[in-house]
Structure formats: C-alpha cells, structure tokens
Amino acid sequence: MQSVTPDLSTRVGKLLLKNPVMSASGTFGYGLEFMPFYDISRLGAVIVKGLSLLPTPGNPPGRIVETPAGMLNAIGLQNIGVERFVNDVAPRLEDAGAVYVANIYGRTIEEYEAVARRLSDLPALAAIEVNASCPNVKEGGIAFGSNPEGLSGLTRRVRAATQKPLWVKLSPNVSDIGAMARAAEGAGADAVTLINTIVGMAVDPRTRRPMLSNVTGGLSGPAVKPVALRMVWEACKAVKIPVIGIGGIQSPGDALEFLLVGAAAVQVGTANFRNPNACVEIVDGIRDFFVREKIFRLDDYRGTLLLRE
C-alpha cells in the first residue's frame, strides 16, 4: 500500500506556505545564487539578504571567522540597496516561482519606513522581516531591539508604513525574550523571528589582534542551537502570533525540534555555507520523518512537546 504524502503546509499569520522551511537572511544571498543547485520554489520561502535604503559596502576584511561549532560574522550588512533589488532582483525571483520575504534594516526609524514603503509596491513580495538588531544612530548606537520600548516604537512605525505581513526578527542579546516578543506583538507584528546571532569575538594569540576587523561579530551555527531552542520555546508561550525559529539548524532533526516546541516555521542559515542543498534536504527529511511516524499533517506535530511531570 502506497504511503500518504504528509501535508507540510503551514500558516504564518495570513501567509500560507507549502512547507515550514525557509532560508535565513544573510546566508542565501538574494536567492538567485542558489538556483543552480535546486529549484528554490521548493522552499516555504526565501528570505533575501538584508536591504537598506542605499547600497551598503559593509565592513572591511576580516569579516568571517570559523569557530569550533559555527562561525562569527561581521559582514556589516553589505547589500545592493532597495532600488536595485526592486528593479533587478525581485522580477527574477518572481519568475523562479519563489515565495520571497524581504529583510530590511536602517540606521534610523525613518530609513526603515522608507524601505518598507518602497517594497510595498511589489505585489509578489510575501512579507517584510524587520531586522531589529541594528544600532540606532540617534540613540548612540543602542540597538532598536535591545529593550521593549525601542522595539515597540520601531515595529509600530514600520507597521504603519506597509500593508505587507510584518515579521520582526528579535535579538537574543536581551534578558527577557518573552517580553521582546510581546512588545513586537503589541505593536502590530504578524510574526516574530528568532534568534538573530549572539555577539561574540575571536582573537589571535600570536598577533594579539582581533580576528574580525569589527572586533566583535555575530555567532551562528550549531553552537547557538540550545539557546535558540530555549528562546523559541519561551516566545511561543509568551505570544499568540506565530514564532519562526532560527539558530543552528543543520538537519531535519534540528528543524523538528523547533517545530516540536511550537515554531510555525524555521529558517536555515549557516548550514547553507557548508551545504548549498541544506534547505531542500531538510524539507525532504521532515517529510520522510512524518511518513515513518505516520504523521499526516504538520499541524498534528507542532507544539506537542511532552514535559516531564
């Protein structure tokens, strides 16, 4: 008897995705770079590299350092700017049949608003993801997402600037991730994405110098997965809006853990550097797991963690 193909579809607010696996911003280029490897429309969504109002060159080298269980990056949000993305990249993503989400950032709230308004003109754009970990130049470099008040103000202003579904990507460098998720929810976010990278550094004992030109950078990869999983679990308990989990997902089993604690979907990041096929292999692996376990719908598995009594 032929096995039934499981229904992997998932809903993130008003957005229905064919499966819960997405690429994470900053690890998948603009999506076009991975088209030689597989049909990117097979993914639930493609999250493009963070976009700013104007092109940004990023930090000087060195910008990436390999760590024992991941990597540090201080790319500096290098990107082509929103106008070039709208004119040159977005039409090609649409032609590829991909569901795509634009990650945005700015140095000021006004820059976030301007990018969101410009992207709102793209009918095929599924959602906008706000990178709330950027330093606010008007507040002396304090990240927008470092406290509930700053996050709420940013989210509310961007929410008013666009009718697109709005996801807010949360920083893990806070004391209470549940409070941050509630702040985004209260200000109008349709979903929260977490976690962004953890601040870390690396030094060379011989030269006595930092290995990153920026001194510190964002730690990602398998090392952060336990922290990410805990924070996703806490956020799922704190809010009613969907939570999208990120952090050290390398395999179908990793993705299933995030879904088990309640995530509506997951994003795969650092794994794409090691294995360009990582995202689509995780989609296939989740499907295979459900077939073996006789689970027919993703909704029958999500959030079913059994706690010890």
N, C-alpha and C positions, 0 to 999 in steps of 0.2 A: 504493500500500500504506500502510495506516494505521500511524503510528509507535506504538511500545510506550511506555506511560506508565512512567517510571522509578520505582523503589522508593526513596523518600526516607526511609524509616523508619530510626531509629537507636536504639541501646540505650545508656542511661546507667545503668550498673550493672544493677539488676533492672528498671528502668523502661524500657518500650518506648514511644517517641514516634513519631508519624506522620510527622514531619519534624524537621530539626535546628534550626529557627528558633524562638527564644523572645524574649519581651520582657525587658528588663533591669530589675531592681528600681529603683524611684525615678523611672522615666521613662514608666511606663504606668499610673500611678495604681493602683487595685485591679482593673484590667481592665474594670470596668463602664463607665468613661469612654470607652472606645474602641468599645463595642458599636454606637453609631450609625453608625460608619464601615464596619465589616465584621463578619462572623461570627468572633468571636475563637477559636472552637473550631477554626478552620483552622490555628492555630499549633501548633507542637510542644508548647509550654507557655506559660503566662502566669506571670511572676514578679511577685508583688504587692509594693507599696511596703513597705519595712522596718517590721516590727511590734515594738513594745516591750511590756513588761508593763502599763504605764499609758499613757494618752494623752499625747502629747508635742507642745507648741506649736511647737517649732523655734526658729530664730534670728530676731531682728528683721530688717527690711529694712535695706540691700540684701542680697539672697540669691543673685542671679544676675547674672553679667557675661558678655556676649558677647565672645569672643576671635576673632582672625583666622581660626582654623581649629577652632572649637569653643566651649566655654563653661566658665566657672568657676561652681561652685555651693557655697553654704554654707547649704543649707536647714535643716540641723540635725536631720534625720531626723524631721520632723514626721509624726505619724500618729495614728490613731484609737484605738490600743491593741488588745490581743489579744482582749478580751472582746467589744467591739463588732464586730470583724472576724468572729469566730466566729458571732455571733448575727445580724448584719445583712448581711454581705458574702458570706461563704462559701456560703450557700444559693443566692444569685443566680448565683454563678459556676458552681455545680454545675448549676443549671437551664439555663445557657447552653451546657452541654456542654464547657466548657473544662477542659483539664488544667492545674491550677494548683499553684504551688510558693510556699510562704511564706518570705520572707526575714525573719530575726529578728536582733535585737541587744539588748544590755543594757549597763548600766554596771558590772555585776558578773557573775561566772560564775553566781551563784545566780539572777539575773534571766534570763539565757539559759536556764537549766534550766527555770525556771517557765514561760516562754513555750513552749518545746519540749514540755513535758508537756501544756500546755493544747491545743496544736494537734494532739497525737497522738490526740485524741478525734475528729478529723474523718476519717471513712472516705474521703471523696473527695479529700483532700489527697494529692498525689502524692509530695511530698518537702519537706524543710526545708533552706533555704540559710542558712548562718550567716555573717553579716557580721562578719568578724574584724578589721575596721579601726577598731573603736570604742575609745575610750580607757578603760582600766581605772582606775576611780576609786580603787581600793585600792592601785594601783601608781603614783600620782602622775600619771595621765593618759597613761601609756605604752600604746600600742595593743596589744591582745591578739595581733594578728598581726604584731608587729614583730620577733619572734625565734622560733626553732623551739620553744623550751621553753614559752613562753606560748601559742603556737598549739596545741601538743600537749595542754597541760593543758585548754584551753578545749574542744577537739574531743572529748577523752576524756569530759569531764563531760557535754556535750550528747549525745554518743553513748549514754551510759548512761541518759539521760532520755527517749529516744524510740526506737521501733521503726521509725519512718519512714526512708526513704532519706535520707542526710545528705550535703549538699554544703557545702563550705567555700569561701567567697569570699575570695580572697587579695589582700592589698595589694601594689601594685608598689613601694612605698617601702621596699624591702629590698635587701640586697646580693646575695642568692642565692635566686632564686625557686625553683630546683630543691630546695633544702634545705627551704623552706617547704612545698612540695607534698609532699615525703616525710614531713614531720612530720605533716601532716594525714592522709596515707595510713596512717602507722603508728599513729595514734590512733583509727582506725576510720572515717574518711570514705569514703563511697561514690563521691565525685567531688570534684574541685576546680574552682572557677570563677575565672577571671582574665582581665583585671585589673580591680581597682577603680580609682577615679580617682587621678590623680597630684596631689600637693599643689602648689598654685601661688598666685599672688596678682596683684592689679592695683591700681594707684594712679592717682589723678587729679593730674596735674602742676600744675593750676591751683589746686585747693583744698588740695593737699598732704596729702590724706587717702586712706586705703584705700577702694576701691570696694565692698568687702564688709564688712558690719558685724563679721564674724568675723575680719577681716583676711586670712586665708588660706581657700582653698576647694579643691574637687576639680576638676581639669581633665579634661574628657572631650571626645569628638568626634574628627574626622579627624586632628587633630594628634598624638594618642596612638597611632594605629594601628600605626606601625612598632615602637614599644616593646612594645605589647601582643602583636603577632605574634611578636616575638622571644621574649618571655617564655612564650607558649603553646607554642612550639616546644621551649623548654628544659624546660618542665614535662612535656610529652609524653614526652620522653626520660628524665625522672627517675622517673616513677611508672608503675605498671601500671593504676591506676584511671583512669576517663575524665576527660578535661580538657574543660571548657566554655570557649570563647573569647569574650571581650568586649573592645571597645576600638576605637572609631572606625568601626564597620561601618555603612556608608551604602547599600551597593548589593549586588546578588548577587555581583559580582566580589570585593568585600571579604570576604563570608562564605565564598566558595570558597577564598580564601587561607588562612583559619583552618582549614578542613576539610582542605586540602592538607597543612598541616604536622602534622596529626594530631588536631585537635579532634574530639570526638564530636558536638558541637553548638555553636551560637553563640547569643549574646544581643545584641539590638539595643537601644541606649539612646538617646543624644542625637538620633539621626535621627528618633525619634518626635515630637520637639518641632517639627521642621521640616516633617515629612510624616507625618500620622497613619496613613497607609497603608503606611508603610515596611516593617513586618514582613511583611505578606502579599505585598507586591510582591517582596520578597527570596525568599520561598518560591517564587513563580511564576518568578522569574528563574533560580533554581537548577534548577528542573525544565526550563525551556527550554534552558539550557546543556547539561544531560545529554542531552536529545533531540538537539540539534545535534551533540554529540560522540559520540553513540551509546554513552553510558554508561548501563547499565541498573539499577545499584544504587549507592546512596551508599557502601556498603562497598567498592566497586571503585575508588573515587576517594580516599577518606580516607587520609591518611598516605602518599601516593605521591609526595611531593616528591623530585625528582631533584637531587642535589647535584653541583656541578661537581667533576671529578676534578683 
